[in-house]
């Protein structure tokens, strides 16, 4: 149950990230100066964090909102969010 507006934005960002990764691969193959490679890599990481935020926003607005309305799903939903938080903290 994806919000279609957020889905469109997420797909667009993912395609941009794919282009950034392709550019980084070419730069590595061409032996571009290491600090420039790191700049590209860090830029990709920032883009991924931005995409993560979009995906989390969608999850909170749709699935979590729905799941918290059903008592039997509450525990599982909270565990999912805690697991995501822990994963993102590593």
CNS distance restraints for C-alpha pairs under 8 A (distance, minus, plus):
assign (resid   1 and name CA) (resid  62 and name CA) 6.79 0.50 0.50
assign (resid   1 and name CA) (resid  63 and name CA) 7.33 0.50 0.50
assign (resid   2 and name CA) (resid   6 and name CA) 7.33 0.50 0.50
assign (resid   2 and name CA) (resid   7 and name CA) 6.21 0.50 0.50
assign (resid   2 and name CA) (resid  58 and name CA) 6.71 0.50 0.50
assign (resid   2 and name CA) (resid  62 and name CA) 7.23 0.50 0.50
assign (resid   3 and name CA) (resid   7 and name CA) 5.98 0.50 0.50
assign (resid   3 and name CA) (resid  58 and name CA) 6.53 0.50 0.50
assign (resid   3 and name CA) (resid  62 and name CA) 7.49 0.50 0.50
assign (resid   4 and name CA) (resid   8 and name CA) 6.11 0.50 0.50
assign (resid   5 and name CA) (resid   9 and name CA) 6.41 0.50 0.50
assign (resid   6 and name CA) (resid  10 and name CA) 6.00 0.50 0.50
assign (resid   6 and name CA) (resid  54 and name CA) 6.98 0.50 0.50
assign (resid   6 and name CA) (resid  55 and name CA) 7.90 0.50 0.50
assign (resid   6 and name CA) (resid  58 and name CA) 6.69 0.50 0.50
assign (resid   7 and name CA) (resid  11 and name CA) 6.09 0.50 0.50
assign (resid   8 and name CA) (resid  12 and name CA) 6.17 0.50 0.50
assign (resid   9 and name CA) (resid  13 and name CA) 6.18 0.50 0.50
assign (resid  10 and name CA) (resid  14 and name CA) 6.06 0.50 0.50
assign (resid  10 and name CA) (resid  51 and name CA) 6.26 0.50 0.50
assign (resid  10 and name CA) (resid  54 and name CA) 6.63 0.50 0.50
assign (resid  10 and name CA) (resid  55 and name CA) 7.17 0.50 0.50
assign (resid  11 and name CA) (resid  15 and name CA) 6.21 0.50 0.50
assign (resid  12 and name CA) (resid  16 and name CA) 6.37 0.50 0.50
assign (resid  13 and name CA) (resid  17 and name CA) 6.18 0.50 0.50
assign (resid  13 and name CA) (resid  47 and name CA) 7.63 0.50 0.50
assign (resid  13 and name CA) (resid  51 and name CA) 6.50 0.50 0.50
assign (resid  14 and name CA) (resid  18 and name CA) 6.15 0.50 0.50
assign (resid  14 and name CA) (resid  51 and name CA) 7.21 0.50 0.50
assign (resid  15 and name CA) (resid  19 and name CA) 6.31 0.50 0.50
assign (resid  16 and name CA) (resid  20 and name CA) 6.26 0.50 0.50
assign (resid  17 and name CA) (resid  21 and name CA) 6.14 0.50 0.50
assign (resid  17 and name CA) (resid  44 and name CA) 6.38 0.50 0.50
assign (resid  17 and name CA) (resid  47 and name CA) 6.62 0.50 0.50
assign (resid  17 and name CA) (resid  48 and name CA) 7.27 0.50 0.50
assign (resid  18 and name CA) (resid  22 and name CA) 6.19 0.50 0.50
assign (resid  19 and name CA) (resid  23 and name CA) 6.16 0.50 0.50
assign (resid  20 and name CA) (resid  24 and name CA) 6.21 0.50 0.50
assign (resid  20 and name CA) (resid  40 and name CA) 7.58 0.50 0.50
assign (resid  20 and name CA) (resid  44 and name CA) 6.45 0.50 0.50
assign (resid  21 and name CA) (resid  25 and name CA) 6.17 0.50 0.50
assign (resid  21 and name CA) (resid  44 and name CA) 7.14 0.50 0.50
assign (resid  22 and name CA) (resid  26 and name CA) 6.35 0.50 0.50
assign (resid  23 and name CA) (resid  27 and name CA) 6.14 0.50 0.50
assign (resid  24 and name CA) (resid  28 and name CA) 6.14 0.50 0.50
assign (resid  24 and name CA) (resid  37 and name CA) 6.80 0.50 0.50
assign (resid  24 and name CA) (resid  40 and name CA) 6.39 0.50 0.50
assign (resid  24 and name CA) (resid  41 and name CA) 7.11 0.50 0.50
assign (resid  25 and name CA) (resid  29 and name CA) 6.17 0.50 0.50
assign (resid  26 and name CA) (resid  30 and name CA) 6.08 0.50 0.50
assign (resid  27 and name CA) (resid  31 and name CA) 6.13 0.50 0.50
assign (resid  27 and name CA) (resid  32 and name CA) 5.35 0.50 0.50
assign (resid  27 and name CA) (resid  37 and name CA) 6.90 0.50 0.50
assign (resid  28 and name CA) (resid  32 and name CA) 6.01 0.50 0.50
assign (resid  28 and name CA) (resid  37 and name CA) 7.01 0.50 0.50
assign (resid  32 and name CA) (resid  36 and name CA) 6.77 0.50 0.50
assign (resid  32 and name CA) (resid  37 and name CA) 6.59 0.50 0.50
assign (resid  33 and name CA) (resid  37 and name CA) 6.55 0.50 0.50
assign (resid  34 and name CA) (resid  38 and name CA) 6.23 0.50 0.50
assign (resid  35 and name CA) (resid  39 and name CA) 6.16 0.50 0.50
assign (resid  36 and name CA) (resid  40 and name CA) 6.34 0.50 0.50
assign (resid  37 and name CA) (resid  41 and name CA) 6.17 0.50 0.50
assign (resid  38 and name CA) (resid  42 and name CA) 5.99 0.50 0.50
assign (resid  39 and name CA) (resid  43 and name CA) 6.10 0.50 0.50
assign (resid  40 and name CA) (resid  44 and name CA) 6.28 0.50 0.50
assign (resid  41 and name CA) (resid  45 and name CA) 6.31 0.50 0.50
assign (resid  42 and name CA) (resid  46 and name CA) 6.28 0.50 0.50
assign (resid  43 and name CA) (resid  47 and name CA) 6.25 0.50 0.50
assign (resid  44 and name CA) (resid  48 and name CA) 6.16 0.50 0.50
assign (resid  45 and name CA) (resid  49 and name CA) 6.26 0.50 0.50
assign (resid  46 and name CA) (resid  50 and name CA) 6.28 0.50 0.50
assign (resid  47 and name CA) (resid  51 and name CA) 6.28 0.50 0.50
assign (resid  48 and name CA) (resid  52 and name CA) 6.05 0.50 0.50
assign (resid  49 and name CA) (resid  53 and name CA) 6.23 0.50 0.50
assign (resid  50 and name CA) (resid  54 and name CA) 6.47 0.50 0.50
assign (resid  51 and name CA) (resid  55 and name CA) 6.25 0.50 0.50
assign (resid  52 and name CA) (resid  56 and name CA) 6.05 0.50 0.50
assign (resid  53 and name CA) (resid  57 and name CA) 6.03 0.50 0.50
assign (resid  54 and name CA) (resid  58 and name CA) 6.31 0.50 0.50
assign (resid  55 and name CA) (resid  59 and name CA) 6.22 0.50 0.50
assign (resid  56 and name CA) (resid  60 and name CA) 6.11 0.50 0.50
assign (resid  57 and name CA) (resid  61 and name CA) 6.09 0.50 0.50
assign (resid  58 and name CA) (resid  62 and name CA) 6.00 0.50 0.50
assign (resid  58 and name CA) (resid  63 and name CA) 7.89 0.50 0.50
assign (resid  59 and name CA) (resid  63 and name CA) 5.26 0.50 0.50
assign (resid  59 and name CA) (resid  64 and name CA) 6.12 0.50 0.50
assign (resid  60 and name CA) (resid  64 and name CA) 4.83 0.50 0.50
assign (resid  60 and name CA) (resid  65 and name CA) 6.09 0.50 0.50
assign (resid  61 and name CA) (resid  65 and name CA) 5.78 0.50 0.50
assign (resid  62 and name CA) (resid  66 and name CA) 6.21 0.50 0.50
assign (resid  63 and name CA) (resid  67 and name CA) 5.92 0.50 0.50
assign (resid  64 and name CA) (resid  68 and name CA) 5.93 0.50 0.50
assign (resid  64 and name CA) (resid  77 and name CA) 6.64 0.50 0.50
assign (resid  65 and name CA) (resid  69 and name CA) 6.76 0.50 0.50
assign (resid  66 and name CA) (resid  70 and name CA) 7.25 0.50 0.50
assign (resid  67 and name CA) (resid  71 and name CA) 7.85 0.50 0.50
assign (resid  67 and name CA) (resid  73 and name CA) 5.53 0.50 0.50
assign (resid  67 and name CA) (resid  74 and name CA) 6.21 0.50 0.50
assign (resid  67 and name CA) (resid  77 and name CA) 6.73 0.50 0.50
assign (resid  68 and name CA) (resid  73 and name CA) 6.59 0.50 0.50
assign (resid  68 and name CA) (resid  74 and name CA) 5.09 0.50 0.50
assign (resid  68 and name CA) (resid  77 and name CA) 7.33 0.50 0.50
assign (resid  69 and name CA) (resid  74 and name CA) 7.77 0.50 0.50
assign (resid  70 and name CA) (resid  74 and name CA) 6.54 0.50 0.50
assign (resid  71 and name CA) (resid  75 and name CA) 7.92 0.50 0.50
assign (resid  73 and name CA) (resid  77 and name CA) 6.12 0.50 0.50
assign (resid  74 and name CA) (resid  78 and name CA) 6.19 0.50 0.50
assign (resid  75 and name CA) (resid  79 and name CA) 6.24 0.50 0.50
assign (resid  76 and name CA) (resid  80 and name CA) 6.18 0.50 0.50
assign (resid  77 and name CA) (resid  81 and name CA) 6.39 0.50 0.50
assign (resid  78 and name CA) (resid  82 and name CA) 6.19 0.50 0.50
assign (resid  79 and name CA) (resid  83 and name CA) 6.01 0.50 0.50
assign (resid  80 and name CA) (resid  84 and name CA) 6.19 0.50 0.50
assign (resid  81 and name CA) (resid  85 and name CA) 6.14 0.50 0.50
assign (resid  82 and name CA) (resid  86 and name CA) 6.17 0.50 0.50
assign (resid  83 and name CA) (resid  87 and name CA) 6.10 0.50 0.50
assign (resid  84 and name CA) (resid  88 and name CA) 6.06 0.50 0.50
assign (resid  85 and name CA) (resid  89 and name CA) 6.16 0.50 0.50
assign (resid  86 and name CA) (resid  90 and name CA) 6.64 0.50 0.50
